Amino acid sequence: MEFKAGTSKVDVTPNYGAPTRRWHLPDDRARITDIRWPLYARTVALSDSETTSTITSTEVACLYKCHLDHIRALVRDMIPVSIDEVILHCTHQHSDSFIEYEPSYDIFGINDIAFDMEYVHSIAKRVASSICLAVNALTPVTVGYASGAVEEGIASCRRALTDDGELAWRSSRPSPGLRALPRGHIDPEVGVLAFLTPDGQPLATLYNYACHPSSAGGDSPSVCSADFPGFASHMVEKCYGGTALFLHGCSGDINPAKYVRGDSIDPDDRIADARRMGQILAGEVLKTIGNIEAQDVEHFRTAGKECLLPVQTEAGDVEQCLATARKALEEWRERGADPRTALRKYVISRKLQDGHCPVTMFALSINDAAIGFIPGEPFTAFGERIKKSSDAELTLVAATCGEDPFYIPTVDAFSQGGYETGYVASPDTGEALVEQISALVSSCRRER
């Protein structure tokens, strides 16, 4: 088999003055005035004699399904090569511009306040360009894979338990008391997949870790950064070479809160935490690369599937969700209350089918490694279960792969309650997710 890969890296940094993810009063909308480092869409294209697929990791918090459909349509128009699967992943850092525009928002009259519409429209073209450039750069490669671990210094469970067994939600900049609580359960694995040219030069590195990239904020009013994964990718590219794509794992209940150095939201303090955590992650990626033995590609398969995930019954009440969204916007205009959850619920309500949310999942199998690409923000236990269900030597799980974002908590989390359980997922959502992506990964593996 002649196997080839190509890469690209396209700047997707928001415009100066674009609205941030922090919603102040309409007349005092927080805007980006401090761009600490650029944001990128990084793509790797993979091709054998029969199949060409692309993976793009974009340094934004999320992209709605309308964005994904637009990007894929642009790619079809921009390049004559037939691409079997266009896989789109968001690194999910929280310090970027708010781009969660959806056409159904037009009725609210908030577009010019909530979004930089020029940026919203242009980012699709930039991501599509990254995909086309990678496909046009295909060159013969070998592949290798290995895994490392980061146990301390980055990830911690944000649903922390106090000494008396009570649930405490540990935000990304918590008090000293909350930082002192135990780390909690995390998935420490750092999975690494590397593509090298025949003479051993690095071309692309994909690395996977489960932690919210929120050390640099979401509540900082003016800063734009790619958080710790952006700094890690920069370090891997400078120290090792090639293009480094971060794949954000299942971290609906995981953030870096325990390991931030203080509760200050000063931009310099937050960026210092992001830089330090990026160094830790990059160091583990580089160490793991040293254990990789490159090999010829003998098996390659990708697949995509439209799936249905069960959600809460009330999530499909469009009129109620619309009324709630209107009320949330009134409270935003009156006192600056954040309306985003209500707006997202309204978007999702319009797409539900008989109590189920339609989503697209993808799977990739290459030699004895596999990747599952899933939507939303599943809790970390689901990522671990997906990995254990795979018969591959190494399995990566990339969450926040487009679609409309929502948390997917475990059954135990629903019994405890808390912020993440009040969205649209039901106790059955995660089980269906694990079953369907595990089957898709298995189908790719069977065709070896």
N, C-alpha and C positions, 0 to 999 in steps of 0.2 A: 504494500500500500504506500503510495506517495502522499504523505500528510503534510499540510502546509498551515501556517498561521501568519497573521498580519496584525499590526497594532496601530493605534492612533491615540492622540491626546489633544482634545480641543477645549479651549477656554470657554467656560460657561458662567463666568463671574457676573453677578448682577450689576446693573448700572448704579453709579453713585446717586444716592437719593432715593433708591427704590425702597418701598415699604418693607420693614422687617417682619418677623413672625410675632412680634410683640404688638398687641392691639391696644393702643391708647385711645383716648377720645378722638372722634373723626377730625377735629381741628388740630389735634396734636399727635398725628400718626407718627410712630417711630420710623425713622428712615436710616438707611445705611450711609454712614459718613466715615467709616473706618474699615478699610479692606486690608486685613492682615496678610492674607496670601490668596492667590487666585483659586477659583474653583474650576474643576475639569470634568469632562466626560471622557473616560478612558475606555477604549474598545479593543477586544481581541476577537479576530475572525478566525474560525477554524474550518478546515476543508479537507476532505479526502476526495477520491475520484467520483463519489456519488452525492455527498452531502456538504453543504456550506451553511454554517450557523454563526451567529455573532452574540457576544456577551458584552454589554456596555454597563459600566459602573459610573453613575453620574453623581457628583457631589451636590445633591439637593436632598431635602428632607423627604419629599415624596412627589410622585407624579400621578395625577388622576388617569383613569382609563381613557378619557378623551384625548389626553396628551399622548398616551401610548399609541392609540389608533392613528393620530396625526403623524407621529414619527414614523411608524411603519408605512403609512401611505407615501410619505415623502421619500423614504428609501426606495420604494418600488418605482417611483418616478425618476429618481436621481441616478440609478445605476442599472445597467442591463443584466447583471448577474442575478440569477434566481437564488434567494436566500431562504433556506428551509425554516429556520427559527430565528427571529429577532428577539433576543432576551434582554430585557431592560431592568436594571437594578438601581436602586437609590441607596446611597451610603447612609442617609437618614440623619446627618448632622443637623443641629437645630439653629445654628447661627448663619442663616442665609435669608434670601428674600422670600416673602410669602407668595408662592406661585400656584396655590391650590385653586386656581380658577376653574370653574365648570360652567358651561353655558346656562345651566338652570339658575345660576346666580343673577342673570341679567335682570330678572324681575325685581330684584332688591335695590337696584340703583346704587350699588356700592363699588362698582368696578374701578372707577378712577381714584377712589380713596384707598381701597384695600389692596390693589395690585398695581404693579408697573406693567401695563398691558403690552407695551412694546417688548419688554423682556419676556413676558409669558409667551408671546407668539414667536419670538426669535430663538428661544431655547430649544424648541422642537427642531428648528433648522440646524442648530449647532450640533445637537445630538445625532441627527440624521447624517450630517457631514462626517462626524466621527466614525460612524458605521461604514459609510462608503469608503472613506480613506483607508480603513483597516482592511476591507475586502480587496482594495486595489493594491495593497502592500503584501499580499500572500507570498510566503517564501518557505522552503522546506524546513521542518523542525523535528526535534525529538522531544520527549516529555519525561518528566520525573515528578515524584510527589512524596511527601513525608508530613509528619505532624509534630508539633511542639506544644508547649503549654505556657500560659501566663496565669499563675495561681493568685498572685498578689500584685497590687499596684494599679490595677485598672478597674476590673469588673467587681461589682457587689450587688447583692439583691436589694432592690429599693423597697420591697415590702418587708421591712425589718421587724423583728420581734423584740419587744422590750423585755426587761428582766421578769416582769409579771405575766409574760406571754401575750401581751396585747400587740395588735398589728399597728405599726407606725410607718407611714409613707415617707420614705427618705428621698427628698428632692435632690436635684443635682448640686445644690449649694446648701447642705444641711447644717444644722447647729452642731457644736462640738459634741453634745450628748448623743445625737443621732449618728455622728461619725464614729463614736466609740462603740456602738453596737456591733455584734459579730457580722462578718462579711456576708454570711448566708450562703445558700447553694448557688453556684454558678457552673457554667460549662467552660472550663479553662482551655480547651483545645484550640490550637492555632493550626489549622489545616492549610497546607501550601501545595500548590500545583504550579510547576515551572515549565516553560517552553523555551528550548535552546536551539540555536542554529546548529547545523552539523559539525561546525568547528568548535562548539561549546560556548558560544557567546549568548548571553541572556537576551531573550526577546520579550517575554511576558511572564509575569508572576501573578498568580491569583492567590490571595490569602483570605482566610475566613476566621472571624472572631465574633463572639456574641456579647456585645455591650452597647447600650445607647451612646452614640457620640455626642454627649451633652456636657462635657467638661468645660467647653468654651461658651456654653449658654444657649439660650432660647429666650432668656429674659434680659439679656444685655441689649439695650435699646439701639445701638448703632453699629455693632461689630459684625463683619462678615468673615467667616473662616470655614475651613473644612474640618475643624476639630482634630482630635488625635489621629483618626485614620488618614486625613490629608497630610499631616506631618509625617506619619509612618510611611505612606507611599512615596513622598518626596525623598525620604532618607534611603529607602530601598532602591529607588531609581538612581540616586547619586552614588551610593556605596556599592551597589551590585550591577546596575545597568538595566536596560530595557524599560518596559512599562509595567507598573505595579497597580493591580486592580484590587481594591478592598471589597470584600463581600460581607455585608453586615448580617450576622447570624440572628438566631431567635432570642431576642432580648426584651420582650415586652415587659418583663419584671426585673430587668438588669440595667444598672447605670453606674457611673464612676463615683457615686456620691461619697463612699467611705474614704476614698483616696484623694479627694481634692484637699488642698492645703489652706483651709479657711473657708469662711462663708461670705467673703467679699465678692461682690459682683463687678468690681472694677475690671475693665477690659484687660489690663496688663496682668492681673492676677489670674484671670480665667485662661488667657492665652498661655501663661506659664504652665498651668496644669495640663492643657492640651499638648503642649510641646513635650513636656516630661513623659506623659503617657504615650505619646507617639514614639518617643525614643525607646520606651520599654517594649512596645509592640514590634517596632522595626527590628530591634535587637533580636527578638525571638524569631522573627521571620528570617533574618539573615543567618542565624545559627541553624535553623531548620533547613535552609537551602544547602548548607554545608553537608547535610546528610543525604541529599538527593543523588541518586544515580540515574542519569538520563538513559532512555531506551527508545527504540523505534516504536512508532504507533502501529499496533496490529489490530486494534479494535476501536471504533469510534461510532457513536450513535447519539442522536438528540431526538427529543420528542416533546411536543406540546399538547395540552389537552384542556378543553373547556370543562370546568367542574362546577358543582353546586355545593355551597356550604350552608348548613342550617343556621339560622339566626333567631333572635328573639322575635316572638310573634308581633309585638307592638312596633318593631322596627319597620314593618311594611305599611304602616298607616301614614300614607303620604300627606293627607290633609292635616293630621295632628303634627307631623314633623314640620310641615310648612308653617303652621301656627306657632310652634315652638321657636322656629328659626326667626320669624318676624318679631316675636317677643324678645328674643336674645339680642337682636339688632337694636330694638328700642332701648334696652338696658345698656347696650354699648354706647349709643348716642347720648344717653342721659348721664351715665356715670363711669363709662369706660370698661364695663364688664366684658370679658372675652367671649365672643359669640361662635368661636370656631367649631366646638363640638356640636352645637345645634345645627350649624350649616352643613357639617359633614354628614350628620344623621339624615338630613333632608336629601342630600345627594344620593346616599345609599338607598333610602326608601324608594326612590324612583326607579331603581334598577332591580329590585327584588322580584323573585318569581316564586309564588306559592311558599313563602316563608324561607326561601333560600337565596343566597347571594351568588350570582355567577362570577367566577374568577377564572383566570388562566394560569396553569402551572406548567413548568418545564422541567425536564430532566436531561442530564448529559452523562454518558458513560465513555470513558477513554482508558483503554487497557484495564488496570484493576483499580481505577479511581472513578468516583461518581460525584455529581452535584445535583441537588434538588433545589429548584427555584420556586419560592412560594410567596404569596401575597401577605399583606398585613404585618402585624407585630405579635407573633405567637410568643407565649412564655417559653423560657429556655428548656423546660422539660420536654416540650414537643420536639425541639431540635435534636435533643439527645435520643429520643425514641426513634426518630427518622434515621439517624445515623446507625443505631443498633439494629434496625430492621434490614439494613443493606448488607449484602454479602461482599461488597467491595473492600479492598484493603484500606482505602481511605474514602470517606464520604464527607463532603461539605454540604452545608445547608444554608442557602442565602435567602433571607426574608426580605421584606419591603421591596418585592419585585413588582413595582407598579401597582395597578388597580387602585381602588379607593381605600385609604388606610383605616384599619380598625384593630383594636387589641383583641387577642385571642387567649383568654386566661384558661387555667386548668380548672377542673371540677373543684379541687380543694380551695382555689382562690375564690370561686363563686360562693362557697360556703363561708369564707371569711369576709367577703365584701371588699370594698375599696374602690379607688378611682377607676381602675381598668375594667371592672366588671359592669359598669353602668353604661356601656357603649351599645353595640348591636349584637355582639357574639352571644351565643347561648352555651350552656355546659356541653352541648353536643358538637359545637363548631370545631374544637381542636381535635376531637376523635376522628371526625370526617376528614379533616386536613391531613392528619398522619396517615390514615388509610389510603387516601387517594394519591398523595405524593409518593408514598412507599411503593404503591403498585406501579406508578409511572416509572420510578427509578428501576424497579425490578424488571419491567418490560424492556428497558434499554439494556439491562445486563443480560437478559436471556438471549439476546440476539448476537452474543459473542461467537 
